[in-house]
Amino acid sequence: MTETAEKSGEASSIGVGEAAVRSGLAVSTLHFYETKGLIRAFRTAGNQRRYPRSVLRRLAVIKVAQRVGVSLNEIAEALQALPAERTPGLRDWRRLSKHWQHSLDERIRALTQLRDQLDGCIGCGCLSLKACPLRNADDELAEVGPGPHFRE
């Protein structure tokens, strides 16, 4: 942002503390989101970090998306499509949520399958049963020995 843009933007911007309070997030979380490119700040002449007010809506989108299981990488990718200089609106949210719907549907399907098949596990911890749908459906790791193993 140019120095002129910074000066004109200071009056309509908020500091990191206010952004944290209003969003319900820790200051460290805001800094983390900034390093990940999810939000952007500018610095005043006194080197204070300032955010445009539109950051509050972006933070709300991030919180809702995380709450439903969307990863930060997926959120960052989707937010790249939004103009940084304006507040995301309903049309933006619909586009983002439609983008995430397929991924969420797949996770729901996998979790439902896990839940429905969990009672088939005898609970011994071996997870090498030939019929185990959780980790070793074809008993490929039997030669590794007893106990749970993850496939690489």
C-alpha positions as CSV (number, residue, x, y, z in Angstrom):
1,M,0.0,0.0,0.0
2,T,1.3,3.5,-0.8
3,E,1.9,6.0,1.9
4,T,-1.0,8.1,0.7
5,A,-3.3,5.0,0.7
6,E,-2.1,4.2,4.2
7,K,-2.9,7.7,5.5
8,S,-6.3,7.7,3.9
9,G,-6.9,4.1,5.1
10,E,-5.9,4.8,8.7
11,A,-9.3,6.4,9.5
12,S,-11.3,3.5,8.1
13,S,-9.1,0.8,9.5
14,I,-8.8,-1.0,12.8
15,G,-5.8,-2.1,14.9
16,V,-4.8,-5.6,15.6
17,G,-6.2,-5.5,19.2
18,E,-9.6,-4.3,18.0
19,A,-9.7,-6.8,15.2
20,A,-8.9,-9.6,17.8
21,V,-11.6,-8.4,20.1
22,R,-14.3,-8.0,17.4
23,S,-13.5,-11.3,15.7
24,G,-13.0,-13.3,18.9
25,L,-9.6,-14.5,17.8
26,A,-6.3,-14.1,19.5
27,V,-3.8,-11.5,18.2
28,S,-1.4,-14.4,17.6
29,T,-4.0,-16.0,15.4
30,L,-4.4,-12.8,13.3
31,H,-0.6,-12.7,12.9
32,F,-0.6,-16.4,11.8
33,Y,-3.4,-15.8,9.3
34,E,-1.4,-12.9,7.9
35,T,1.7,-15.0,7.4
36,K,-0.5,-17.6,5.6
37,G,-1.9,-14.9,3.3
38,L,-5.5,-15.2,4.6
39,I,-5.6,-11.6,5.6
40,R,-3.5,-8.5,4.9
41,A,-2.5,-5.5,7.1
42,F,-0.6,-2.4,6.4
43,R,1.7,-0.4,8.6
44,T,1.2,3.2,9.7
45,A,4.0,5.8,9.7
46,G,4.5,4.7,13.4
47,N,4.8,1.1,12.3
48,Q,1.5,0.0,13.8
49,R,-0.3,-2.9,12.1
50,R,-3.7,-1.8,10.7
51,Y,-6.4,-3.8,9.0
52,P,-9.2,-2.6,6.7
53,R,-12.6,-3.1,8.4
54,S,-13.4,-5.7,5.7
55,V,-11.0,-8.0,7.5
56,L,-13.8,-8.7,10.0
57,R,-15.9,-10.4,7.4
58,R,-12.9,-12.3,6.0
59,L,-12.2,-13.5,9.6
60,A,-15.8,-14.6,9.9
61,V,-15.6,-16.6,6.7
62,I,-12.4,-18.2,7.9
63,K,-13.9,-19.1,11.3
64,V,-17.1,-20.6,9.7
65,A,-15.1,-22.6,7.1
66,Q,-12.8,-24.0,9.8
67,R,-15.8,-24.9,12.0
68,V,-17.2,-27.1,9.2
69,G,-13.8,-28.7,8.6
70,V,-12.3,-26.8,5.7
71,S,-8.5,-26.7,6.0
72,L,-6.6,-23.4,6.1
73,N,-4.9,-24.3,2.8
74,E,-8.4,-24.7,1.1
75,I,-9.5,-21.5,2.7
76,A,-6.5,-19.6,1.5
77,E,-6.9,-20.9,-2.0
78,A,-10.6,-19.9,-2.1
79,L,-9.9,-16.4,-0.6
80,Q,-7.4,-15.7,-3.4
81,A,-10.5,-15.4,-5.7
82,L,-11.9,-12.6,-3.5
83,P,-10.9,-8.9,-4.0
84,A,-8.8,-7.9,-1.0
85,E,-10.1,-4.3,-1.1
86,R,-13.8,-5.1,-0.4
87,T,-15.9,-6.9,2.2
88,P,-17.0,-10.4,1.0
89,G,-20.7,-10.5,0.5
90,L,-23.4,-13.2,0.1
91,R,-22.5,-13.9,-3.5
92,D,-18.9,-14.5,-2.5
93,W,-19.9,-16.8,0.4
94,R,-22.2,-18.8,-1.9
95,R,-19.3,-19.2,-4.4
96,L,-16.9,-20.3,-1.6
97,S,-19.3,-22.7,0.0
98,K,-20.1,-24.3,-3.3
99,H,-16.4,-24.8,-3.9
100,W,-16.0,-26.6,-0.5
101,Q,-19.2,-28.6,-0.8
102,H,-17.7,-31.5,-2.7
103,S,-14.8,-31.9,-0.3
104,L,-17.1,-31.8,2.7
105,D,-19.5,-34.3,1.1
106,E,-16.5,-36.7,0.7
107,R,-15.5,-36.2,4.3
108,I,-19.0,-36.8,5.5
109,R,-19.2,-40.0,3.4
110,A,-15.9,-41.3,4.9
111,L,-16.9,-40.5,8.5
112,T,-20.3,-42.1,8.0
113,Q,-18.7,-45.2,6.7
114,L,-16.2,-45.3,9.6
115,R,-19.0,-44.8,12.1
116,D,-21.1,-47.6,10.5
117,Q,-18.3,-50.0,10.3
118,L,-16.7,-49.3,13.7
119,D,-18.7,-51.9,15.5
120,G,-17.0,-54.6,13.3
121,C,-13.7,-54.0,15.0
122,I,-13.0,-56.3,17.9
123,G,-11.2,-53.5,19.7
124,C,-7.9,-55.4,20.3
125,G,-5.8,-52.8,18.7
126,C,-4.2,-55.0,16.1
127,L,-6.0,-53.4,13.2
128,S,-4.5,-56.1,10.9
129,L,-7.7,-58.1,10.6
130,K,-8.4,-59.0,7.0
131,A,-11.8,-57.5,7.1
132,C,-10.8,-54.3,8.9
133,P,-12.2,-51.4,6.9
134,L,-10.4,-48.9,9.0
135,R,-6.7,-49.2,8.2
136,N,-5.8,-52.5,6.6
137,A,-8.6,-53.8,4.5
138,D,-6.5,-56.4,2.6
139,D,-4.3,-57.3,5.6
140,E,-1.2,-55.9,3.7
141,L,0.7,-55.2,6.9
142,A,0.5,-58.7,8.5
143,E,4.2,-59.3,7.8
144,V,5.1,-56.2,9.7
145,G,3.9,-57.8,13.0
146,P,1.2,-57.3,15.5
147,G,-0.2,-53.9,16.5
148,P,-1.5,-50.9,14.6
149,H,0.5,-49.7,11.6
150,F,-0.1,-46.9,9.2
151,R,0.4,-47.3,5.4
152,E,2.9,-45.0,3.9
